[in-house]
Amino acid sequence: MKYAAKKIAAMLLTMVIVSLLAFTAFSLISGDAAEIMLGTQATPERLAALRAELGLDRPLPARYVSWLLGFFTGDLGVSIQYKQPVWDLIAPKVLVTLCLSLLCFLLITIVSIPLGLWSASRSGGALDGLGTVVNQLCMAVPSFFTGILLSWGFGIVLKWFMPGSFPALGADFPGAVKYLFFAAAAIAVPRIAMAVRMLRGTILTEMRRDYVRTAISRGAARRRVLYRHVLKNSLAPVVTFLAQTMAEIVAAGIVVEQVFLIPGLGRMLVASISNRDYPVVQAIVVILAFWVVLAGTAADIINQRVDPRLRLGGDS
């Protein structure tokens, strides 16, 4: 419990620092948001009124505290481009990106662990060399190229989904999940290959340890030893990798959302940067940073629970 409490405290401190840096940087870059929003209609009276309405007439520290508290109330400021509350713009995008990330993580988990076990159990066999080549190929191909191939093959050729016509989650949830599946697969393929390679290596290392040879020499079935003992001891680095993969999913999703034209946070981030809509950009940056820091903290806590050696060290 002490270890988890320390990690959570460090996560909260990191998020405060990240939010402070993001807010300060974008506040300085954006200049006078009121003047940008009014454009040619800016007059001293209108500027003063809009600055007061947006809270720009207050000191920067007071504005930061108010903006930070706004994350808990949904008040993240007003978009310069759309003249709408930032949270109203990004809330639907958060849900789409969250569904994409969770679907991708689920694919990586349920595919990589069985494949890693199978690959380790067939080490040295006839298909081992072919499996290594396929694994290296999957790791080498970038997600955006895999996304283009999936979009062309399953969308244009087989017509399993309509590229560029993402159905709303609320209106057609099964259709939206089906659409997101192909984008999630594009992100997941290289990470599945990495996880399989890592799990295969750790299992083969564990299989050479003394306790495995002792158990097999006493008559225990090799498969039983593999599933009941070796797998558990081999999962710690893989669990860490899978949790850290959540951070990579966010980064890869920014590009893949462009390929599949998915209206998520990544696509909106790119559009907001192009339009210099800094209130939207800073909110999305902090949300994505929180996702990354949360994934790293979860990796540390889960790994400490899985590996008894880390648990003893963390509780002491």
Solvent accessible surface area in square Angstrom, and as a share of the most:
residue,aa,sasa,rsa
1,M,174,0.78
2,K,142,0.60
3,Y,51,0.19
4,A,23,0.18
5,A,60,0.47
6,K,136,0.58
7,K,59,0.25
8,I,78,0.40
9,A,60,0.47
10,A,52,0.40
11,M,19,0.09
12,L,100,0.50
13,L,113,0.56
14,T,55,0.32
15,M,21,0.09
16,V,69,0.40
17,I,85,0.43
18,V,39,0.23
19,S,2,0.01
20,L,79,0.39
21,L,117,0.58
22,A,9,0.07
23,F,12,0.05
24,T,39,0.23
25,A,45,0.35
26,F,35,0.15
27,S,20,0.13
28,L,130,0.65
29,I,105,0.53
30,S,16,0.10
31,G,50,0.48
32,D,42,0.22
33,A,13,0.10
34,A,0,0.00
35,E,89,0.40
36,I,90,0.46
37,M,28,0.12
38,L,40,0.20
39,G,43,0.41
40,T,145,0.84
41,Q,114,0.51
42,A,33,0.26
43,T,54,0.32
44,P,105,0.66
45,E,130,0.58
46,R,122,0.45
47,L,24,0.12
48,A,59,0.46
49,A,65,0.51
50,L,27,0.13
51,R,72,0.26
52,A,59,0.46
53,E,137,0.61
54,L,45,0.23
55,G,9,0.09
56,L,47,0.23
57,D,97,0.50
58,R,102,0.37
59,P,92,0.58
60,L,57,0.28
61,P,94,0.59
62,A,40,0.31
63,R,50,0.18
64,Y,23,0.09
65,V,80,0.46
66,S,46,0.30
67,W,18,0.06
68,L,48,0.24
69,L,105,0.52
70,G,3,0.03
71,F,60,0.25
72,F,170,0.71
73,T,110,0.64
74,G,25,0.24
75,D,93,0.48
76,L,2,0.01
77,G,32,0.31
78,V,43,0.25
79,S,0,0.00
80,I,12,0.06
81,Q,79,0.35
82,Y,99,0.38
83,K,107,0.45
84,Q,85,0.38
85,P,68,0.43
86,V,0,0.00
87,W,93,0.33
88,D,88,0.45
89,L,26,0.13
90,I,0,0.00
91,A,33,0.25
92,P,77,0.48
93,K,51,0.22
94,V,37,0.22
95,L,92,0.46
96,V,10,0.05
97,T,16,0.09
98,L,65,0.32
99,C,29,0.17
100,L,2,0.01
101,S,2,0.01
102,L,92,0.46
103,L,32,0.16
104,C,0,0.00
105,F,60,0.25
106,L,97,0.48
107,L,24,0.12
108,I,0,0.00
109,T,37,0.22
110,I,98,0.50
111,V,51,0.29
112,S,1,0.01
113,I,41,0.21
114,P,73,0.46
115,L,82,0.41
116,G,0,0.00
117,L,17,0.08
118,W,109,0.38
119,S,19,0.12
120,A,7,0.05
121,S,52,0.33
122,R,110,0.40
123,S,49,0.32
124,G,71,0.68
125,G,40,0.39
126,A,109,0.84
127,L,100,0.50
128,D,31,0.16
129,G,46,0.44
130,L,110,0.55
131,G,33,0.32
132,T,64,0.37
133,V,97,0.56
134,V,74,0.43
135,N,24,0.12
136,Q,80,0.36
137,L,114,0.57
138,C,37,0.22
139,M,41,0.18
140,A,77,0.59
141,V,35,0.20
142,P,64,0.40
143,S,14,0.09
144,F,95,0.40
145,F,90,0.38
146,T,16,0.09
147,G,0,0.00
148,I,85,0.43
149,L,91,0.45
150,L,31,0.16
151,S,14,0.09
152,W,146,0.51
153,G,16,0.16
154,F,61,0.25
155,G,3,0.03
156,I,101,0.51
157,V,80,0.46
158,L,93,0.46
159,K,148,0.63
160,W,133,0.47
161,F,17,0.07
162,M,126,0.56
163,P,43,0.27
164,G,37,0.35
165,S,63,0.41
166,F,32,0.13
167,P,35,0.22
168,A,62,0.48
169,L,20,0.10
170,G,84,0.80
171,A,92,0.71
172,D,62,0.32
173,F,109,0.46
174,P,101,0.63
175,G,19,0.19
176,A,0,0.00
177,V,49,0.28
178,K,103,0.44
179,Y,4,0.02
180,L,1,0.00
181,F,85,0.35
182,F,12,0.05
183,A,0,0.00
184,A,0,0.00
185,A,19,0.15
186,A,0,0.00
187,I,0,0.00
188,A,1,0.01
189,V,45,0.26
190,P,7,0.05
191,R,30,0.11
192,I,24,0.12
193,A,5,0.04
194,M,69,0.31
195,A,1,0.01
196,V,14,0.08
197,R,134,0.49
198,M,68,0.30
199,L,1,0.01
200,R,55,0.20
201,G,35,0.33
202,T,32,0.18
203,I,1,0.01
204,L,36,0.18
205,T,59,0.34
206,E,22,0.10
207,M,24,0.11
208,R,155,0.57
209,R,116,0.42
210,D,97,0.50
211,Y,81,0.31
212,V,1,0.00
213,R,132,0.48
214,T,57,0.33
215,A,25,0.20
216,I,62,0.31
217,S,90,0.58
218,R,202,0.74
219,G,67,0.64
220,A,35,0.27
221,A,61,0.47
222,R,147,0.54
223,R,149,0.54
224,R,130,0.48
225,V,2,0.01
226,L,13,0.06
227,Y,101,0.38
228,R,140,0.51
229,H,88,0.39
230,V,0,0.00
231,L,27,0.14
232,K,126,0.53
233,N,68,0.35
234,S,1,0.01
235,L,41,0.20
236,A,9,0.07
237,P,57,0.36
238,V,1,0.00
239,V,27,0.15
240,T,27,0.15
241,F,25,0.10
242,L,12,0.06
243,A,10,0.08
244,Q,89,0.40
245,T,0,0.00
246,M,20,0.09
247,A,24,0.18
248,E,70,0.31
249,I,1,0.01
250,V,12,0.07
251,A,63,0.49
252,A,14,0.11
253,G,6,0.06
254,I,41,0.21
255,V,74,0.43
256,V,0,0.00
257,E,1,0.00
258,Q,65,0.29
259,V,43,0.25
260,F,2,0.01
261,L,79,0.39
262,I,0,0.00
263,P,43,0.27
264,G,0,0.00
265,L,4,0.02
266,G,3,0.03
267,R,87,0.32
268,M,21,0.09
269,L,17,0.09
270,V,61,0.35
271,A,44,0.34
272,S,4,0.03
273,I,97,0.49
274,S,86,0.55
275,N,70,0.36
276,R,161,0.59
277,D,1,0.00
278,Y,28,0.11
279,P,22,0.14
280,V,0,0.00
281,V,4,0.02
282,Q,15,0.07
283,A,0,0.00
284,I,0,0.00
285,V,48,0.28
286,V,7,0.04
287,I,34,0.17
288,L,21,0.10
289,A,22,0.17
290,F,83,0.35
291,W,52,0.18
292,V,63,0.36
293,V,31,0.18
294,L,69,0.34
295,A,9,0.07
296,G,29,0.28
297,T,13,0.08
298,A,37,0.29
299,A,0,0.00
300,D,47,0.24
301,I,41,0.21
302,I,76,0.39
303,N,25,0.13
304,Q,3,0.01
305,R,112,0.41
306,V,41,0.24
307,D,14,0.07
308,P,65,0.41
309,R,183,0.67
310,L,83,0.41
311,R,76,0.28
312,L,136,0.68
313,G,51,0.49
314,G,17,0.16
315,D,66,0.34
316,S,122,0.79
